[in-house]
């Protein structure tokens, strides 16, 4: 097969060792692009930090146990991201051929066929189910809901300017999956067959745990919308030509930053409310709320929307500072409460 102009085989990490025939499939999973992994994984770490802190407090866990749970979630994230990215690339292949940054992806460049990509998606779904199966049916139910939310995402680029919002629904839903994994599922009453539907809904709506989780969920949605809208400005001109819809196109380069600041303010408010409803302490407010607000404002401020590298920085390292702040605050909250500080 002819080499596509602009494409060069990744050479970092496992790409130095795997056979050439495997390279396109590893690229479909985005194993050559770790920044996207963190876009998924921060939500799982935040969900883990939340779940171990809410009542009943997870006093039976130590930092080693938390680390093992984080590693387990990292494995799931790697596979789950591969599922969603492969699905997205298959559906978006016609758009990708019109966008400079995307036309060298495996499907547009002809390294993987449509049928092969669908089969690979099915294989990854089976692998993901195998990974999560030991954690119980509740976790699998949440994984199915999360998958459905993210499978819808590429379809919305064709009919609405708000696909980033739906992407946020999927990414932030990790909070509920992790809470179920730890045994503190805020939505568990919805699956209780002994209750009527109205009683199930009432149990969830009236639960402080569910209310706090909902605030954290909305905060995660807004954060995802912010960093993905900024990221989309890399392809702003190509998307205009290709007819791809999205918030970057809708808001334009003049409207994006004001909108991001407004969403950021609501995000921080939701983090504050999540802490209040869960009765978190000073560590959470100082780091997960205060430091996060500073990191988020700085990320938006320094990003140049007309510079693709700057937009990529906001999606990767810039957004990582935000995720790390929220996660660090929750981990510090756990450590201080466990040791009685």
Secondary structure, DSSP 4 states (H G I P E B T S, - for coil): -PPPTT-----SGGGGTS-HHHHHHHHHTTTT-HHHHHHHHHHHHHHHHHHHHSSSP-TT--HHHHHHHHHHHHHHHHHHHHHHHHHHHHHTHHHHTTSTTTTTSTTTTTSS-HHHHHHHHHHHHHHHHHHHHTT-HHHHHHHHHHHHHHHHHHHHTTT-S-HHHHHHHHHHTHHHHHHHHHT--TTGGGG-TTS-HHHHHHHHHH-HHHHHHHHHHHHHHHHHHHHHHHHHGGGHHHHHHHT---HHHHHHHHHHHHHHHHHHHHHHHHHHHHHHHHT--HHIIIIIIIIHHHHHHHHHHH--TT-HHHHHHIIIIIHHHHHHHHHHHHHHHHHHHHTT-
